[in-house]
């Protein structure tokens, strides 16, 4: 007689959203053609629904034409009008990669199911900026302003079922 | 009679995620333990992760850890490191065992170091983060560990 004991592992569902430009201070998103998670996305908004917790991390691309600039971005909880999680920094004020938070260039937030009443709208928002001539519009296979930066940044949404 | 069971360390029926972070900017002296005082957990009643007095404790199981430590340094004439240390022995947890600390090679005023680990623990482990070469201020807005129980 044999017993096969198996566990059921609830997978972590993940979606990738693509920021491609900015509107005001919020990044515009290309949305996936199909979702793995239960979120929805439109324009600059990502909507999370109760029943799960979510881990979000967001990278962006931006070019400082003025050469000496710094940018901070963070997840913005538009439902409750507050920034949440940890900031990300990109600082080009003296030389590339030489100052200011050079390590992890993604902002993050762990949003608990208990934080979401029925739904929560979040955005990736530019929180502060120094320097001049910033540009954000990415064209596929071209990059920003015709400068061949490789690829697109991404926003990763991990859904952790409760 | 044969029993086939899931591998040791694969107890969770769901994936839990815990964030360990810092509630406010904190003055820091090189060689000290990086302050961590806040825990947020997706499944608080089930998670085997806890934090107390800057020490993170993991129960037996499988973990993926990633995060960053951001320090604005008052002295920037040297490289600095952030590493995982075993709280029981005060010894460095090794890269060969899956604990990947970080070293900043630039003599810059500030920066963040990215840490990561992927470990299978047969028994509980308590660890802390220690930084050398980095007196200044540990920044709350950029210091955290994300811990997945997988």
Interface residues (C-beta under 8 A of the other chain):
Chain A: X1 X2 X3 X4 X5 X6 X7 X8 X9 X10 X11 X12 X53 X55 X86 X87 X89 X97 X98 X99 X100 X101 X102 X103 X104 X108 X110 X112 X113 X158 X160 X161 X162
Chain B: X1 X2 X3 X4 X5 X6 X10 X12 X13 X14 X15 X16 X17 X18 X19 X21 X40 X42 X43 X67 X68 X70 X102 X104 X106 X108 X109 X110 X111 X112 X113 X114 X141 X142 X143 X144 X146 X148
